[in-house]
Amino acid sequence: MPNQFVEIFACPDCHSGISLITHNDSVIGLFCENCKVVFSVKDGIFILLPSQARNYELELPLLEEIRSIAIKSANRSLLSYVENTIKLVSSMRNKKGWEWEDESFWSKKYSRLYKDDIDVNWNLRLWQREFLLKQLLSRVENLNKKIR
């Protein structure tokens, strides 16, 4: 994802701007200066979850990688943010927010349908996300106008 799009992202908790964390010219995460937390990246996808929806299994390995980089680079503020985030994510170890219950439910349902070779319109739930998609596209268009 192009780095200029980070301007449209905001911290899911406090809604302030967030900044990139880079290593060897690659984006490895984002951080919120206000909340002093880190958001990791998995397969090029930013994991921007509010505090109550953080996922231990998904995020801990990614955060440990960022922590290792912060230690090697002697970046104390980043290390502090990563430590704060690891504590937060660890507190969610045995808790699942509704977001993850929903994801688990639909993953199982889609897997069964796929396994049974049932032809399904996979876009049925897209209408539920229409408002968010329109909002995101509008922000991207505005950002592109600024760049030009």
C-alpha positions, 0 to 999 in steps of 0.5 A, a space after each residue: 500500500 502506498 505510504 501516502 494513504 496513511 494520511 487517511 488512517 486514524 487510531 481506532 481508539 482516539 481517532 488521532 493521526 497515526 504514523 508509519 513504522 518502517 524497517 529496511 524500506 518496508 512498512 512493518 507497522 503504525 503507531 499512535 503517539 497519543 495512545 502510545 500503542 502500535 498496530 502491526 501489519 500482516 501480509 501487507 494489511 494494516 491491523 487497525 483494531 480498537 483496544 477491545 478487539 485486539 487479537 492475541 493469536 494474530 498480533 503477538 508474533 507480529 509485535 514481537 518482531 517489531 519489538 526485536 527491531 526496536 531493540 536492535 535499533 535502540 529506538 526507546 520510544 518505539 520499544 515503549 509503545 510496543 511493550 504497551 501494546 504487548 501488555 494490551 494484547 496479552 490482556 485479550 488472550 482469553 477474550 474474544 470481541 464480537 468482531 472475532 466471533 463474527 469472523 469465526 462464524 462466517 469463516 466456518 460457514 464459508 468453509 462448509 459451503 466451499 467444501 460442499 461445493 455449494 454455489 454461493 454469491 460471496 458478495 451477499 454481505 458486501 451491502 453491509 460494508 457499503 457505507 464504509 467503502 463509500 467513505 473510504 473511496 471518498 477519502 482516497 479521492 480527496 487524497 488524490 486531489 491533494 497529491 495532484 
